[in-house]
Each structure stands twice: as structure tokens, then as C-alpha cells.
Amino acid sequence: MQADQKVALVTGAAQGLGRAIATELSRAGFRVAVADVAPEVEAVARELGGVPLVFDVADPAAVRAGVATLGRVDALVNNAGLVANIAKTTEMTFEAWQRELAVNLTGAFNCIQAVLPGMVERQYGRIVNISSMAAWGGLAKQVGYAATKAGMLGMTKTVALEYARHGITCNAVLPGLIGTDRALAMPEEIVQRALQQIPARRMGQPEEIAAAVRFLCSEEAAYFNGADLPVDGGLHLATLVLGSRKEAKS
């Protein structure tokens, strides 16, 4: 590690978006620390020449211990999250709700709280929270996921308000439908129906999310703060078409 090389911590980095983000930050010159509950994150660290950290973001003591081993964190990407609790609001168990809240929202809070003192001391820091378009529009049968991703936006803005004067930025990226392994495994009928709601008529690629994160972690993004950045192919735009069915499908 070079003396002036910045360190980026990416959570949920064993696969999917987290792995793509870690790869992009490594290419951008960061020394990358990759964290996950899955031991497979060690292989990612070897591939990137980074540092593996195996801990649960919902455990604040484990997070603090992991951050302490790094010595410094210049950029934090809160990507760890659960998306598998599929149930109507009345059918979601309390235990499932609590776990989703603990990982998706409290986990991000734990990581932010652990890195902020060092960032304040150095008068520099980049924090990027990976939220979701579900934060703006909700997501049927995923009340826990949507609620936690919306909560991340409030936390993003509050951290920006409190720490911008210390040279620290905190922004949120809101992915739309992204071609991760989980999304690609969905039934074709569901995929096609979803694509009809996206003006770009395609899924995004993990690398496109990673590129947005890389920019927000860069020196050039110093005046971006408290922002919610949708990377969704235009999904957040109104999709109502006042015309024929043919025009709506084109």
C-alpha cells in the first residue's frame, strides 16, 4: 500500500453489486477492504489484492473491530442488505422484519458510526449508501426492504448535514432493476413485464452502479452531498402513455 493510497470499505462484497463496486474502486486506485458475512469474500479480496473482513454489519462491536484493523477508511460503501423476505405486510413475521431492519438500515448506521471519527480527524471522507428505487415507490410484498431503503435516504441527508463542514460527503445511489444473478434468475414473464416499465427497455449492469459509486467516492464529487442518485434507466419517470398500445410498447 502506498502511503497516500486511499482505503475504501465495501460491505456485502462477496457477490453481485458489492463485488462489482469493489472491483471498480480497486481499478480507480483505492486499496479495497471487502466485508461480508460470507467467507467467499476472502476470494474477492485475493483477486483484488485487498483486505477481507468477515463480519455481520448488524453487530456493532464486530463492525468497530473490523474498521479498527484497517487503520483508516477514506470511503465507505454501505451495500450489504437482505432482499429475500417476500411477504405481504400482514404476513411478514416480526423476526424477519427485525432482521431486515438490523442488516439493511442499522448495519449501514453501524458502519457510518465506526468510520466517522477517523474521517473527521482527517477532514475528509466519502460515504455512499446503496438504497433502491423501492425507497421512492415502495415494493409490493417487500415492506421491510422498502422501509429500510427509504430510511437510508433520511440517514444520508442527516449525515451530510452534520459532517459536510468536515470535508465529508454522504450520498445515496438508488439502483433500479439490475442484472445480478438474483434478477437474472427471475421468471422470464416477470422480467419482461418489468422491462416494459423501464424507458431504457433493459436491465442495468452492476458495472453501471459501480461507476456511479466510483464517481461519488472521487475527489471530483466533493460538492455532491446529501443527494439521491437514481441509476434506473429512467424507471423513476412517469410511464403513462396517452396513446395506442402500439405506441406504449415501442
C-alpha positions in Angstrom: 0.0 0.0 0.0 1.3 3.4 -1.0 1.5 6.0 1.8 -1.1 8.2 0.1 -3.3 5.4 -1.2 -6.9 5.9 -0.1 -8.8 3.0 1.6 -12.4 2.0 0.6 -14.5 -0.3 2.7 -17.3 -2.1 0.7 -19.9 -4.2 2.6 -21.8 -7.0 1.1 -18.9 -7.5 -1.3 -18.9 -11.3 -1.7 -21.0 -11.1 -4.9 -23.3 -9.1 -7.0 -23.3 -5.3 -6.8 -20.8 -5.3 -3.9 -18.3 -7.3 -5.8 -18.7 -5.0 -8.9 -18.3 -1.9 -6.7 -15.2 -3.2 -5.0 -13.7 -4.1 -8.4 -14.3 -0.7 -9.8 -12.9 1.1 -6.8 -9.8 -1.1 -7.0 -9.3 -0.1 -10.6 -9.7 3.5 -9.6 -6.7 3.2 -7.3 -8.2 2.5 -3.9 -7.0 -0.2 -1.6 -10.2 -2.0 -1.1 -11.4 -3.7 2.1 -14.2 -6.1 1.3 -16.6 -7.1 4.0 -19.4 -9.8 4.1 -20.8 -12.5 6.4 -20.0 -15.0 3.6 -16.4 -16.4 3.7 -16.3 -16.2 -0.1 -15.4 -12.6 0.4 -11.8 -13.8 1.0 -11.6 -14.9 -2.6 -12.7 -11.5 -3.8 -10.0 -9.9 -1.6 -7.3 -12.1 -3.1 -8.5 -11.2 -6.6 -8.3 -7.5 -5.9 -5.3 -7.5 -3.7 -7.4 -6.1 -0.9 -8.3 -6.9 2.7 -11.0 -9.4 3.6 -13.3 -8.8 6.6 -15.8 -11.3 7.7 -18.4 -9.8 10.0 -22.1 -9.1 10.3 -22.9 -5.4 9.8 -25.7 -5.8 12.3 -23.2 -6.4 15.1 -21.8 -3.0 16.1 -18.8 -4.5 18.0 -17.8 -6.6 15.1 -18.0 -3.6 12.8 -15.9 -1.5 15.0 -13.3 -4.2 15.3 -13.2 -4.7 11.6 -12.8 -1.0 10.9 -10.0 -0.7 13.6 -7.9 -3.3 11.7 -7.8 -1.1 8.6 -6.3 1.9 10.4 -8.2 4.3 8.1 -11.2 4.4 5.9 -11.5 7.2 3.3 -14.5 5.8 1.5 -17.4 3.7 2.8 -19.9 2.0 0.6 -22.9 0.6 2.5 -24.0 -2.2 0.2 -24.9 -5.1 2.5 -28.6 -5.9 2.5 -31.3 -8.5 2.6 -33.8 -8.7 -0.2 -35.3 -12.2 0.3 -38.1 -11.5 2.8 -41.1 -11.8 0.4 -44.4 -11.5 2.2 -47.4 -9.1 2.4 -47.3 -6.7 5.2 -49.7 -8.7 7.3 -47.8 -11.9 6.7 -44.2 -10.8 7.5 -43.0 -12.2 10.8 -41.7 -9.9 13.4 -38.4 -11.8 13.4 -38.0 -11.3 9.6 -38.8 -7.6 10.0 -36.3 -7.1 12.8 -33.5 -8.9 10.8 -34.1 -6.8 7.7 -34.0 -3.6 9.7 -30.9 -4.8 11.5 -28.9 -5.5 8.4 -30.2 -3.0 5.8 -30.5 0.1 8.0 -28.9 -0.4 11.3 -26.0 -2.2 9.6 -25.3 0.9 7.5 -25.6 3.1 10.6 -23.1 0.9 12.4 -20.6 1.3 9.6 -21.1 5.0 9.3 -20.7 5.5 13.1 -17.5 3.4 13.0 -15.7 5.4 10.3 -16.8 8.9 11.0 -14.4 9.7 13.8 -11.4 9.0 11.6 -12.9 10.9 8.7 -13.5 13.9 11.0 -9.9 13.7 12.2 -8.6 13.7 8.6 -11.2 16.2 7.5 -12.0 14.0 4.5 -14.4 11.2 3.7 -16.8 9.7 1.2 -19.9 7.7 2.3 -22.2 6.1 -0.3 -25.3 4.3 0.7 -26.8 1.8 -1.7 -30.5 2.4 -1.4 -33.1 1.3 -4.0 -35.8 2.7 -6.2 -38.1 1.0 -3.7 -37.3 3.8 -1.4 -39.3 6.2 -3.6 -42.0 4.0 -5.0 -42.4 1.1 -2.5 -42.2 -2.5 -3.4 -45.2 -4.9 -3.0 -44.6 -7.8 -0.7 -41.3 -6.4 0.5 -42.3 -3.9 3.1 -39.2 -4.4 5.2 -36.9 -3.9 2.2 -38.7 -0.7 1.0 -38.9 0.7 4.5 -35.2 0.2 5.2 -34.1 1.6 1.9 -36.3 4.7 2.5 -34.7 5.0 5.9 -31.3 5.1 4.3 -32.2 8.3 2.5 -33.1 10.1 5.7 -29.8 8.9 7.3 -27.9 10.0 4.2 -29.2 13.6 4.4 -28.7 13.8 8.1 -25.0 12.7 7.9 -24.4 15.2 5.1 -25.9 18.0 7.2 -23.8 17.1 10.2 -20.5 16.4 8.6 -20.2 18.4 5.3 -18.2 21.1 7.1 -15.6 18.4 7.9 -15.0 17.6 4.2 -17.2 14.5 4.3 -19.8 13.7 1.8 -22.7 11.3 2.2 -24.8 10.3 -0.8 -27.2 7.6 -1.8 -27.4 5.6 -5.1 -30.8 4.1 -6.0 -30.4 1.2 -8.4 -33.4 0.1 -10.5 -33.6 -3.3 -12.0 -30.0 -4.5 -12.2 -28.8 -7.7 -13.9 -27.4 -9.5 -10.9 -27.7 -13.3 -10.6 -30.8 -13.0 -8.5 -32.5 -10.7 -11.0 -31.5 -12.9 -14.0 -33.0 -15.9 -12.2 -36.5 -14.4 -12.1 -39.2 -16.0 -14.4 -39.0 -14.5 -17.9 -42.6 -13.3 -17.8 -41.8 -11.2 -14.7 -38.7 -9.8 -16.3 -40.5 -8.8 -19.5 -43.3 -7.1 -17.6 -40.7 -5.2 -15.6 -38.8 -4.1 -18.7 -41.9 -2.6 -20.1 -41.9 -0.1 -17.2 -38.3 1.0 -17.9 -37.8 3.6 -20.6 -34.4 2.1 -21.5 -36.1 -1.3 -22.0 -33.3 -3.1 -20.4 -31.8 -4.1 -17.1 -28.9 -2.1 -15.8 -25.5 -3.7 -15.4 -23.7 -4.0 -12.0 -20.8 -2.1 -13.5 -23.1 0.9 -14.2 -23.9 1.1 -10.5 -20.2 0.7 -9.7 -19.3 3.6 -12.0 -21.8 5.9 -10.2 -20.3 4.8 -6.8 -16.8 5.4 -8.1 -17.6 8.9 -9.0 -19.2 9.7 -5.7 -16.1 8.3 -4.0 -13.8 10.5 -6.1 -12.2 13.9 -5.4 -14.3 15.4 -8.2 -17.5 14.6 -6.2 -16.6 17.0 -3.3 -19.7 19.2 -3.9 -22.2 16.3 -4.2 -23.7 15.9 -0.8 -27.0 14.5 0.6 -28.0 13.5 -2.9 -30.3 10.6 -4.0 -29.0 9.4 -7.4 -31.3 7.1 -9.3 -29.5 4.7 -11.7 -32.5 3.1 -13.2 -32.8 3.6 -16.9 -35.5 6.2 -16.3 -37.7 4.0 -14.2 -38.5 6.9 -11.9 -40.1 8.9 -14.7 -43.8 8.8 -15.4 -44.5 5.8 -17.7 -48.1 6.7 -18.6 -48.6 6.8 -22.4 -51.7 8.6 -23.7 -51.8 6.8 -27.0 -52.3 3.4 -28.6 -51.0 0.1 -27.2 -48.5 0.0 -30.1 -47.1 3.4 -29.0 -46.8 2.2 -25.4 -44.8 -0.8 -26.4 -42.4 1.0 -28.7 
